[in-house]
């Protein structure tokens, strides 16, 4: 069968590439054409455009690049019609992908499947109307999305498992480095346990969060060493700039592109929101979620009265209760981070209860391998058509 996939960012490239491999294993005649990235290209098929040509985030960048975005949308629509795939598979990136879904539904008989559903439960819930109209099948990687779509909006979806669960398990099976060897290899002390700082993968996140994270750790540096998880997409020069603005008498080391290895050896972590919170929980590491925002009181008001979700971290969203402390908006401060960090270090009041609660998160996620499960469902549904 012929599969046309569209992603708009690096995480989508990763998830789509793994789905493509799973489709290949079940459909040896699979042909791929896609808007995607290097990981998808490594699987095979024809890349029409790189996702970097699509990935504009925020109101101003989108406005400035609107002509290019519209050209990309137009060329994508024409390319789908010309290639005539058996299915269009959209991966997250709803601003672009839902427009494509509308066009395909209106002008063709090609089914539209959505892998990794848009997070409309947090923002822009009105998009459910276009999803119900234009998307034939939805494949979710978050279990709490099932009642949101099915019970609240009467739109049946498929929970296929969470890919992060399988990625962590796969890493743990193949990783056998001791903590001493890890520290020696990365120039770290073998005598002090590690507090990891996962300050985000975008420049603005790192600039906003890292200095406060470092300062919050000051009272603990006699017993612990601080190690920053470096993102591969961020240059050394940028890290040097931001780390130069941190407190100079608080030692900070960096390990780049080895977040899973780092999490295998740490005692606690300070983490920005996002997939990193779930990864940290799956490695069984107590954490504090830290996320600075502009106009914090306004953000808190919006979160309480406009944004339609109770939490910002995947851990709490999946558990449907506050397992980890979320210090964002008006709760983000050095003092608050320091207090909550003390509570999750060994002997702290919140450490053991957090570790116990992580087991509930694992249970809710299940053990299905998401891309394999999704691929099997996609092929079965297409064959039924």
ABEGO torsion letter per residue (X at the ends): XBBBBBBABAAAAAAAAAAAAAAAAABAABBBBBBBBAAAAAAEEBBABBAAAABBBEAAAAAAAAAAAAAAAAAAAAAAAAAGBABBBBBEGAAAAAAAAAAAAAABABBBBBBGBBBAAABGAAAAAAAAAABABBBBABAAAAAAAAAAAGBBBBBAEBAAAAAAAAAAAABABBAAAAAAAAGBBAABBBBBBBAEABAAAAAAAAAAAAAAAAAAAAABBBBBBBBAABBAAAAAAAAAABBAABBBBBBBGAAAAAAAABABBBBBBEAAAAAAAAAGBBBBBBBBBBGAAAAAAAAAAABBBABABAAAAAAGBBABBBBBEAABBAAAAAAAAAAABBGBAAAAAAAAAAAAAAAAAEABBAAAAAAAAAAAAAAAX
